[in-house]
Amino acid sequence: MTVGVGDTEPEKFEKFEYKILGPLEVVRDGRPVVVRAAKQRALLASLLVDANRVVPVDTLIARLWDEPPDGARNALQNYVLRARRTLGGSAQGPIRTCAQGYAIDVPEDALDLHRFDALVDAARAAETARTAERASALLGEALALWRGEPLSDVPSERLRQEVVPALNERRLSALELRTDADFRLGRHADVLPRLRELTAAHPLQERFWAQRMLALYRAGRQGEALDCYSTVRALLLDELGVDPGAELWRLHQQILTADPALAAPAPPDSPHGPRTEGNLPAETTTFVGREAMLRKTRKLLDGARLVTLTGPGGVGKTRLALRTAAEASWAYPHGAWLADLAPLTDPGLLDRVVADALGIPDQSLRPGTEVLVEHLRERQLLLVLDNCEHVAEAAAHLLGTLLCAAPGLRVLATSRQGLRVPGEYLLPVPPLAVPTDRGEPPTLERSEAVRLLADRAEACAPHFRITARNQEAVGRLCRRLDGIPLAIELAAVRLGTLSAEEILERLDDRFRLLSDTGAARTGRRHQRTLRGVVDWSHDLCDERERRLWAGVSVFSGGFDLAAAEAVCPGEDGPREDEDGPREDVVDVPREDVVDVLAALAHKSVLTVDTTGSRARYRMLETLRQYGQGRLGELGREVPLRRRHCAYYGDMAARAAARWCGPDEVAWLSRLRLETPNLRAALDFSVSGEGDAAAGLAIAANLTRTRYWFFSSSLGEGRLWLTRALDLAPEAPVPLRVGGLALAAWIALCQGDRPAAERFLAGAVRLGEGATDGETLGVLAYMEGAFAFLAHGDAAAVALLARARDRFRAAGLVGDAHMASMLWAMAAAFLGEREQALTAGREYVTEAAAHGAGWAHSWGLWGMGLAELRHGDPHRAVGLFRDSLRRQRGIGDRWGPVWGVETMAWAATATGDHAHAARLFGAAARLLRTTGVALGGLKPLHDAHVLAERLVREALGEGAYASAFAEGAGSREPVRLALGGR
């Protein structure tokens, strides 16, 4: 049975890591979380020092304030809310509200203090078991977690006085224990530099002086040992007025008399005979990042006898394995050994290669496996079997035999695919963490990928520095290189002659750019060039896997099984070229796609996320570009891109047809997930090889689903519509009329009336004489929309009702709903009271009846608008809030623009003028973000101007400007509207 140990938790369970043994640091999913606010740092530190326990409110207040202000409890609650937002994640995140206070939930190994304590406890147990080497190694690992003075950047006097000294005492105790363990190992000379530093830093700690004296004596430096006693005796008299304690005095007497009891003990004998060091190579460059992966690998090795690190080429499997083996070597009396299988070409020689690596001097004719079994049977050692992928079957057979015959053997293998040995644990090695798209400088420089780039550039491009000018380019470079260590190291070499920006410009040809640059040739070509690494993976695939690798490279941003089955199957019938049938070409039938995808995932070409309702496959951009090159060589690029375009065109059409139904939100989410593929399909459709009419249909259907609105990308939607319209003059008339009308609709929503009028005029001209219900409905809808939004004409109400009826007659449910929404809005702005309230109720009832989540949120908003203008403004506030909560819950980016704006109007109507001013500021920020100009939307603009004027008059210009700026500066405008600050 093979056990996978990948990241299989659902995305909602974020992985946090906390560090308090130095400046406070928080890492979420491999990326640093910047905690700027001093009080937030103090709050997090106060919770972390008592992690997984409830910290009473009074204790937290005392830790946050030397002199608590009035309302400290409310202020604390506010800081907790802000801390949760800073940490991000799902629901309330790791911070829990409890009856008496708050607690932060910290999983095992997620806090450096917990790891430190666990390692020290394990070291004490090792001391008790008389295994001094293990104790020393564990204590060294524990002490390496300290990065300086604990909580050094946390502004809390209470923590500094009560917690920090106790933490420092734990460190000093660990240092003392480690020195004792080293004494038992005969390392008295090695500990002297450490003890010299400790006695200088802690001159009144007699125990450190005693250890220093003993180390000097055992090193044959009796006079210096006696001088130490004189020094500490004088210090104690001057500082405390006391003599040295009994232990120090007795040691002094023993040194004076050369007591034989002080002689260094013989190094402890191993029950397995003399220790063997192994053959691990020394590191020639620094090891950057991977702290969590190191811990996970070590932990797995503690409990499993075979751990296989898997992942694509260049991701750092070998380096991680060697560092893990070096850190764990103390636990193996017969050493840690490396057997590199990369040069091996004949699987039948595998046993001999491993025997040579282990230094077995056997010249007999016995089978190599028999020799290995005899050598390993009584030994306890760690074998690092590197680069197993090309001899995976032979390696599995050999390891199955050795692990059964040698109970003291542990194996750490690296491979681009699992070995499928019973008891094997698979640990996928991910790329290095890269900075986020909007990573700020502190986050950027703590990213593992950026740290590696900077570290390697320091050696080969000494003039390179990460600066304010190039930091964005550096972040993009690491992202585009997928965080692959090999690619980053090769890019660092190029930084000696190119800037980060220039490398980015040339990255489309990354395999040429990141080739052998003349740097030190310390590895085989397949390990030192990006193309060599990927060629190696490609060579390990069979023909079907290679063809599907090329095929799925047409996808962008990931894909699911249904997409691969629709786009990538081979052609029916025999493949031929100019020379006749091609027997070497193996197509992939549709029914086999799932199995070949599994094989590619097994070989680390694809990654699979199974946490959603549909498994989603992804490919690193480097592997995708390689696949695209192979696809071009196969002559299949254009046919597969056409299939890809057709598949996503059908998806957009189905989404539009099912708009305003119970699956509406699911479709919106699916379309958002497929954004990269939809863009790729649109881009191909307007290229020379594509079908512009197909692109026009995709852009139109996405507009009909309000996709561009939902994702806050109106400008992009308008761009695709206009480009496709220009390139598809012969497209069917209903499609062109719809495309022009939808372009007019987007332009109108953006406040660009001149462009909207041009688009609409073209649609009317083209649709003259049309009799189909869809074209008639579209034209009536846009005529009503213009009358309403551009002119504020009450005739819009009747026009929009007519459009709704025509859409319904044509069976276009989603389009009919949009006409209903605009009809209800027009009635609220331009109709009488009864008409407005009736329309609002009818619209919300219609949306609820269809079970459409997004539509229902707008129905509530429309009812709120009717109440605000013709009924009860207080009731309007509740309706707007309900609508806004729903829109936030489904990730809508368009609805909240109008929700926040109308809540400002409602706050004005209810007399909450200060809050109204803040909401106007927040709404202005959202309007700017979405590119909407209120000036082109007459009824909304007029309502805005009136409400804003009333607020200005009520507050005065100064107070209004201050409150407006507060709202405009809010990082979460929707939360502000819902009652936050």
N, C-alpha and C positions, 0 to 999 in steps of 0.2 A: 504494500500500500504506500503510495506517495502522498505526502501531506503538503498542501500549499500554505505558505505563510505570507501571502501577499496582502496588499491593502484591500481587504474585502469588506470593511465596515461601510455602511451607507454614508453618503457624503454629509449627512446632517450631523454625524458624530465627528467633529473636528479633533485633530490631534494637537494638543497643546504641550509645550515644554516650558518650564519656568526655571530661572536661575537667580538665586539670591546670594550665592557665595562669591560676591563681587558686586558690581553694579547690577541693578535689577534688569533682567532681560526676559522677554516673553516671545515665544515662537509659536506660530500656528500653521500647521500643515507645511512645515519646513521654511516658512517665511517669517522674518522678524516683524513683531508688532510694535510700532513706535508708541510709547506712552509718554507724552510730553508733559502733561499737567502734573505739577508737583504733588497735589493732593491725591490724584489718581495713583501715582507711584506709591505714596504712603499707604493708601488703602489696600492696594494689591499686596504690598509687602506685609502689612498687618495681618492679612488673611493667610498669606502663604506661610508665614512662620508658624501658624497653627493650622496648616492645611488639613482638610477633612474633619475638622472640629468646628463647632459653632463658636464664633467669637462674639461675646456680648456687645451690644451697642455701646455701653459705657466704656468698655475697653477700647473699642475702635475710636470713639471720640477722643479719649485720652491720648491715643497714639497719633491722631491727626492734628490735634490742636494743643499747644501748651496752655492756652487760656481759651476754652471753648466759647464760641460766640452764642448770642441768643439764637434760638432756632437751630442749634447744632444737629439735632436729630433729623430735621427736614433737610438740612444741608448734606448730612451723611447719606440720606436716601438718594439725593440728587447725584452725589458722587458715585454711588453704587450703579445708578442707571447709566451714567456716563462711562463708567468702567466696563459695563456690559457691552455698550456700543463700541468701545475701543477694542475690546477683545473680539467682537464680532461673533459669527457663528449662529447657531440655531437657537430658537426660543430664548431662554434667559441666559444661555451659555453656562459656563462652569460655576458662576456665583449663584448660590441659593439663598433665598430669604427664609429664615427660620423664626420660630416663635420668639426667641430671646435675642436674636442678632442675625449674623450672616455667616456663611461658610463657603469656602471654595473647594470644589471637588477636583482632586488631583489624582489621576490614575497612577498605578505603580510605575516607578522609574521616570515620571514626568517632572519631578522636582529634584534639582541637584542636591539639596540638603538630604532628602530621603535616600538618594543613591549613595551619598557619602556615609550616612549612618549604616546602611545595609552592608557596605563594603567593610566598614570598620568592625561591625559585628561578625562578619564572616572571617575577618583577620583574627579577631580574638579567638574564634572557634578553631582556627588553624593553629594558633599558638598553643591552645590547650591540647590539640592533637599532635603537637611537636613537629609540625610542618612549617618551619620558619621561612622557607623560601616562598611558599604560598602566601604566608602572612605578609611578608615584605612586599610582594607584588601587589597584593590587594590594597595595602596601605598606600603604596605609590599611586595606584589608580585612584584611590579616594582623594588623596591630597592634590592630584592633578585637576580636580574639579574646582579648586579654589582659584579665582581670577583676581584676587585682591581683597581689600577690606570689604566685609559683607555689607550689603545695602549702602554702599558708599555714596550713591546718588539719591538716597531717599531722605527727604527733609522731615525727620521725626525725632525729636529729642528723646521721647520715651523709648522708642526702639533703640536709639543709640546708647541709652543708659542701661536698659534692661535686657535687650535681646542680643545686641552685637557682642558684648563681652562674653556671654555664654556661648555664642557660636565660636568665637576665637578660642575659648578654652577647649572646645571639642577638637579644633584643629591642632592645638598644642599637644593634647593628649594623644592624637594620632601620630604626630611627629615623634613623640616619646616612644610609643609602641613600635614604630618602624625602626627606630634606632636600636631598640632592644632586639628586634628580630634580626637586624643586620649584624649585631654583635654575635648572635648565635651562629651566623653564617660565616664568621671570621672576617667581616668587612670593616674592621676597625679603622683602617686607613681611609676607606672610601667615605666614611661618615664625618670625617673631621671638617671639611668645608661647611657642611650643613650645620654642625654644632658650633662652629665659629660664628656663623650668622645668627643662630638662635641665642647664644649667650650675649651677643651684641644687642640684639633686639629686645631680649628679656633678661636683663642683667641680674634680676633678683630671683630668678627661677633656679633654685639650687639643683634641681634634678638635671637640668641641661648642663650645668657646670660639672656635675658628677659624671655624666656620660662623656663629656669632653675630656676630663682627666683620665678616665679609664681608657678611652680610645688612644690618647697620647701615650699612656704607659704601655699599652699593648703594641703600639707602633715603635717601641724602643726609645721614646722621648720622655724619660722619667723626669728630667729637670723641668721641661715645659709643663708637665703635669703638676709639679709642685708649685711652679709659678702661678698657674691657674688658681690654685688654692689660696695663695697669698692675695691674688687680685680679688677674688670673690669675698674673702674675709674682710678686706678693707672696704669693699663696697657695702657689705651688710652693716659694718660698724658705722660708716658715714651716713648711710641712708636711713637705717632702722635702729641703730644702736644695739645690735645683737650680734652674737657669734654664729658661725655656721651650725647647722643642725647636726644631729647625731650621725646621719648617713654620710654626710660630707666629711665630718671629722674622722669617722672610722675609715673611710676610703683613703684619706690623707695618711693615716697611720699605716695602712696596708702598703701604700706606695713607698713610704719611708723605709719599711722593713722588707720590701720586695716579696710580699706574701705570695706564695705559690698559688693561692686560691684565685689570684687575679689573672693568671695565665689564660690566654685565649683558648676556648674549648675547640676541640677538633670539629671540623664541619660535620654536620649530622649525616649519618649513612642513610642512603636510600634503601628501602627494602628490595628495590629492583636492581641494585648494583650501582656503579658509578653513573653519574648523570652524563647524558650526551647532548651536545648543543644543537645538532641538526645542521641543515645547510641553507637556511633562509638567507637570501641576499640582503645586504644592507641597503637602506633607503638612500637614494641620491638626491631626492627632492622632498620638499615638505609635504606632509599629508594634510590636505585642506578639507574641512567639513566632515560630513558623514558620521558625526558623533552618535546619532540615534541608530544608524545602521550598524555601527560597530557594536553598540550595546546589544542590539537585537541578535546579531550573528553570534556574539559570545554567549548570550543566554541560550540560544538554540544548541550550540555546541556542548553546553553543560548537560543537556538532557538527551540529545540525539547523537547517533553515531555516524550519520551521513547527512551533511547539509550541503545542498547544491545552490550556489549563487547563480541565478540566471539573469539574462538581459541581453540587449543588442550589443553588437561590437562597439568598443570604445567607451562604454558606459562606466567603466572602472571596476569591473568584477575582480580582476587580478590584483589590483592595488588594495582593494578592500580585503581580499582573502589574505594577502601577505601581512597587512597590518594586524588583522585579527589573529593570525597565527603567531605573530611576534608577541602580541600582548598576552596570548594564552599559553605560550610555550612553557612557562614555569610549571604548569599543571601536568606536563608530560615528561617523566624522568628520562625517556629515551629520545627526547627532542621533537622538534617540528621540522618536517622535511618537505621540500618542493620537488614535484615531478612535473615538468612542463611538457605537455604532449603536442604542442603546436608543430614542431618539426616532424613528428611521426607521420609517415605516409602509409605504412603497412600495419593495420590493426593487429596482425598476428605477432608483432614484436612488442606489443604493449607491456607484457609482463617483464620483458628484459629491460625496457626503458625505465620502468618503475624500480626494478632491482638496481640498475645503475645509479639512479637518483638517490637511493637509500644507501649506496656505498657497499653493497653486498659483494664480496670478492669470491664469486663462484664461477669456476671455469668448467664445471662438469657438464655432462650431457643431459642432466635432469631437466624436466619441463620447468620453465620459469615460474609458473604458478606454484609449483611444489617448493621451489627455492624460497619464494616470498612467504609462503605459509610457515615454513620452518623458521625463518628469520623473525617473523612478526608474532608467532604464537605466544611467547612469554614476555613480549615487550608492551610498554605503554607509550605510544607515540601518536603524533598528529601528522597525517599525510595531506598535503595540499596538492590536489590533482587539478592542474590548470589546463584550460583549453580542451575540454573533452568532446566538444560538439561533433567533430569529424570522425571520432571513433567511439561514439556514444554507446553503440551496441556492445562492442568489446569491453569498454570500460564498465558497463553495467554487469556483464558476466564476471569480470575479474573482481569487482568490488563485492558482488554477492558471495563469491567464494571466500575472499579474505575476511570480510566482516563476520562470517560464520565461524571461521577457524581461529581468529585472533580477537579475543574479547577485549583486549586493551587498545585496539586500534580505533581511532577516530579519523574521519575523512571530511575535509572541506574541499569541495569540488567547484570549479567554475565551468559554465557551459552556456551556450546560447539556447539550449533546450534541456529539459529534465532528463535524467538517466533512467528513470522508471525502475529503480531498485527498491525492493520491499524495505520499508522503514525510512526511505529518503524524505527529507524535508526540503521543499523548494522555497527559496527566498529570492523573489525578484528584486533586482537592484535598479532603482529608478535613476533617472538623470539627476544632476545636482539641482537644487532649488534655484530658480531664476527670479529676478525681481518682477514685481507686478507691472502691468502696463503703465500705471500711474505711480510707480514707486518713487518715494521721496529719498533724498540723499542718504539719510541714516539707514533706511531700509535697503537701499541699493548696495551700500558698502558692506552690509552684513549678509548679503545673499551669497550662498556657497559658490555659485557659478562666477559671480563677480570677484569674489575673493581669490578663486583659483586663477582667473585671468590676470588680476593684479599681481599675484605672487609669481606666476611664470613670466609675466612681462618684465618684472623687476630684474630677472636674470638675463633675458635676451633683448629687451628694449628698455635700457636703464633710464631713458629720458621720458618714458611714458608715465603719465599721472592721470588719475581720474579727477577731473575738474568740473566746475559748474558748466563749462562749455560742452564737454563731451559726455557728461554722465548719462544723458538720455540715449545717446548713440551706443554707449557701452551696455546699457540695460537692454536695448533692442538687439544688439549683437548676441548677447547671451541667450536671449529668448529665441532668436532665429536659429541659433546653433543647438536648440533643444536642451541646453544644459549638459550636453555630452562632453565629458572631460577631455577626450582625445581631440575633438573639434576645437574646444576652447584653448587647449595647449598649442595647437597648430596656429590658431588665430593670434595667440600671444606672440609667436615668432614673427608673424607678419607685421605686428605693431612696431617692429624695428624699422620698417620702411614705409608703412602706410598708416594713416590715421584710422580710428575706429569708424569714422564716417565713410572713408574710402573702402574699407573692407565690406561694410554693409552694401555699398553700391555694387560690389562685385560678387555678392554672395549667391546670386542666382546660378553662378558656375562654381559652387563651393568645392566640387571635387577637384577642379584644377587649381583653385586658389589655395585650398588647404592640402596641398600635396607636400611631398618631401621638399623642404625649403633649404636643405643644406645644413640643418641642425644636427646635433650629435646623433649618430645612427646607432642607437643602443638596442633596437628591437628589429624583428623581421619586418619586411615591407608591409605585410598585412596588418601589422600593429602600429606602424608609424605614419601611415597615410590614411586619409578618410576613405578614399576610394578602395584602398587595399582592404580595409576593415569590412566595408560593405560587400565588396566582391567575394570575400571569404564567406560571408553569410549567404550570398546568392548561390555560390557553388555548392553549399551544403543542402540546398533545396532540390527536390526533384522537378521534373519539367512542369507538372501541373501546378506546383507551388510557385514556381517562377512566373508562370503566366498569370496566375491570380494575383501575385504581388504586383505585377505590372498593371493588371486590370483595376485593382482597387486604388491605384494611385490617382485615378480620376476624381476620387472623392476628396473633399476638403473639409477638415475639421471633424472627421469621424463619420461612421455609417453604421447601419444595422444589417442584420441578415437579409431582410426582405430587399433592401436596396442592392446588396451584392448579388443576390439571386436574380434580380431584374436586369442589372446592368452588365454583369461580368461573365455569364456563361459563354462558352465557345459557340462558334457558328455550327449550324447543322451541316452534315455532309462532310466529305473528305476535303482537307485543305490542299490547295494546289498553288504552284507558282509557274513561272515560264518553262520550267523543266518537267512539269507534271506533278503528280501527287506528292505531298510532303509527309512521309511516314514518321519524321522526327518531331512533328508538331502534335502536341497532345492537348486537346481542348478540355475544358472543365465543364461537364454537364451540370445543369441546374441542380440536380439532386445531389451532386457531390460537393457543391460549394460550401456547405456547412462543415464538411469534414476537412476540406482543404484550408478553410479559415482556421479551424482548430489546430491544424498542423503548423500554420504560419504563426499562430499565437504561441504554440509550444516551442517554436524556434526563435521566439522573441522578435519576430518581424512585426507582429501586431500586439497591441495590448487590448485587453477586454475588460469592460466595466459592466458587471452584472447586477449592480445595485438598483437599477431602474426596472421598469416593467419590460423593457426590451434591452437585450445585451447590446452594448455599443462598442464597436471596434475603432481603434485609433492607430495611427502610424506616425512615428516621429517624422518631422518635416524632411530630415536628411534622407531617411529611407524612402519617403514619398517622392522626393526629387529623383532619386536613383530609379525608382519604379517607373516614373514618367519617361526617363531616358530609355529604359528597356521597352516601354510601350511604343515609343516612336520607332525603335529599331524593328519591332514586330509589325509595324505598319497598321496598328490597331487604334491609334490615338483618336482619329476623327470618328470612326464608327462608335467607339465606346463613349466618347463625349456626346455624341448625338443621343445614345441611349440614356446617358446620365441626364441630359437636358429633358428628354421625354419623361423620365421617371419623376423628376422634381416638378415638371410642368403639370403632370397628372396629380401630384400631391397638392399643389397650389389650387388646382381646379376643384379637387374634392373638399379642400378646406373651405373654399368659397361657397360651394354648394351646401355645405352643412353649417354655414354660419347662422348664428342665432338659434342654436340648438343646445341640447344638454352636453355635447362634446366640444362646445365652443372654446372654453378655456384650455382644454387638452390640446386642441388644434393650434391655438395660439402658442402654447408652450412648445409644441412639436416644431412648429415653423421657426420659432426663435432658436431652438436647438439646431435646426438645419440651416441657419443663416449662411454659414460658409458655403454649403452646397448650393443653396439658392443663388447666391452671388456668382458662384462658378458657372451655373447654368445660364444665368442672365448674361454673363460676360461672353461665354461661348456663342450664345445666340446672336449677339451683335458683332461677332467676328466674321471674317470672310467665309469660314467653313460652316457657320451655324445658320439657323433659320430665324430671321428677325421677327417673323410673325409669331413663332413659338415664344420668343422672349417677350413680345408684347402681351401675349396671353398670360404669361407668368406674372409680369409686372401688374397687369390689370387685376388678376385674381388676388394677388397679395394686397392690392389697394382695397378690393372689395371686402377682404377679411379684416381690414383696418390694421394690417401687419405693420405698415410703416408708422402708423400712429402709435400703436402699441409699443414699438421698439424705439420711438422717438427719433425716427430717421426719415422725416418727410422729404428732405432735400434729396436723399438717395432715391426714394420712390419716384419723385418727379424726374430725376435724371434718367432712370431706366425707361420710364414711359416715353419721354421725348426722344431718346436715342432710338428706341425700337420703332416709334412712329416714323421717324425720319428714314429708317432703313427698310420699312415694310409698307411702301405705298400701295402695294397690290393685295394687302391683307383683306379678308372679308369685311364688308362695310359695317356690320354690327360690332366687330372687334375694334375697328378703327374709331367708330363713333364712341364706343365705350372708353377706349384709351384716351381720346381727346377730352371727353367729359370728366374722366377721373383725374387727368392732369389739371383740368380747370378747377376741380374740387380741391386738390392739394394746394394749388396756387392761391385759391380763395382763402383756405385755412391759414396759409402763411401770410395773408394780408397783401398779396401781390395782385391787386385787382387788374392792372393792365394786362398781365400775362393770362390771368384767368379769363378775361374777356376775349382774348385772341383764341385761346383753346376752345372756348365755348362756341365762338362764331364758326370755327372750323367744324365742330361737331354738328351744329345746326345745319350748316351748308351741306355736309356730307349725308346727313340723315333725312334730307328733304324727300318726301315720298315714301319713307319707310313705313311698313305696316306691322312689323313684328313687335310683340309686346315688350321685349327687352329694350329695343332702341327707343320706342315711344316712352317707356318708363324712365330711361336714363335722361332723355331730353327734358321731360317734365320735371324730373328731380332737380336737374341743374337750373332750370328756369326758376323753380321755387326757391332753390338755395340762393341764387343771385338776388331775387326779390327780397329775401329775408336778410341775408348777411351783408350784401353790398348796398342795398337801398333802404332797408328797414320798412318795406312796403307790406301792409297788412294783407295784400292779395296773396302773399306767400303761403298763408295757411291753407287756402283752397288748392293752390297749385301742388303743394306737397301732399295733400290728401289724395289728389288725382294720381300723382306718381306712385303713392303707396298702393292704390287700387290696381294700377296697371302692372306693377311688380307682382302683386298677389295673383293676378290673373295669369301671369306668365310662369307662376310657380317659383319665383325667385324670392325665397323666404328672407334671406339675409339682406338683400337690397330693400325689400319691403320694410324690414325692421329699421333700416337706416332712415328711410323716408318717414317712418313713424316718429323716430327720435327727433328729427329736424322739425317735423310738424308740431310736436308737443312743445319744442323750444320756441318755435315761431308763435304758437298760441300764447305761451307765457309772456313773451316780450310784446307782442303786437295785438293780442286778443283781449276780450273782456274777461271779467273775473270767472264767471261760470264756465265759459269756453276753455279758459286756461286750466282751471282745476280739473275739469272733466277730461281734457286731453292728457293731463299729467297722470291721472288715475288710470286712464285707458292704456297709456304707454307702459306704465309699470306693471299693470296686470298682464299685458301681452308678453312682456319680457319674462315675467315669472312663469307664465303658462308654458313657455318654450323651454324652461329650465336652463336658460343661458346665463352663465355667471357674469360675463362681461356686460352683456346687454342689461341684466338686472341692475348692475351697479349704476349704469347710465339712466335706467328707469327711475331709480331712487334720486339721482341727481336732478332729473327733469321734474320730478314731483317736488323736490326741494325748491327748485327755481320757481315753480308755480306758487308754492306757499310763500316764498319770499316776496314775490311781486303782488300777490293777490290775497294772501291768507295770513298765516301766523309766522313771523320771522323766527321765533324761538323754535317752532316745529321745523322750520327750514334748516336750522343749524344741526339738529339731530339727523335729518335726512342726508345732509351733505356729509356729515361725519361717517354715517353708515356706508354711504357710497365710497368715500375715500378709503375707509378700512378695507373694503372688499377689493378695491383697485390695487391697493398696496399689497394685499395678500396674493394677488395673481401676477404681480410684477408689471402692471400697466404703467407706462411712462407718460401717456397722453392724458388720460382722465385726470390725474392729480393736478395738472396745470390749471384746469378749469375748476376743479374742486377747491383748491386753495384760493383761487381768485374769487369764486362766489362765496366762500366762507368769509372773505374780507368784506364783501357786500353785506352779508348777514350780520357780522359783528358790528358794522356801521349801523344797521337798522335796529339792533338791540342796544345800542349805546356803549358798546365796549370799544371805544375809539382807539385806545393805546394798542390793544390786540389787533384791531383792524389795520393799523399802520404797519405793525410787524408782518401781518399776513400779506399786505400789499408788497412789502419788500421781498418776502418769500416767493410770492407769485411772479414778481418781476424776474427773479432768478430763474424760475422754471420756464417762463416765457422765452427768456433769452436762450436757455439751453436748447429748447425745441425749435427755435427759429420762427416763432409766431409773432406777427406784428398786429397788435390789437387795432391799430388805426384802420386796417382794411376790413374789419368786422363791425359794421356800424352799431347794431344793437348792443353788443358786448362792450364796445368802446364807449358808447354813451353812458351805459350803466356804470362802467369803471370811473369815468370822469366825474359823474355826479357823486358817487360814494366817496371818492378820494377828496373831492372838494369839501364835503361835509366833515370828513375826518380832519382835514387841515384846519378848517375853521374851528373845530372843537378843541384841538390840541395846541394850535399855534405852530408856526413853521419850524421852530427849533425842536420842539418835542416830537413833531411829526418826522422830521429828518432823522432824529436819533433813533426812533422806534423803527422807521423804515430800514435804516442801515443795519439794525440788529437782525431784522428778518432777512434781509438780503444776504447777510453774512452767515446765516444758519446753514450748517452742513446737511441738515435733514429738514427741509421745508415741510414735508408731509407730517412729520412728527410734531413740528411746531403747530400746525393747523389742528392736529388731533389733541392738543392740550399740553404738549411738552414745551420745554423752554430751551 
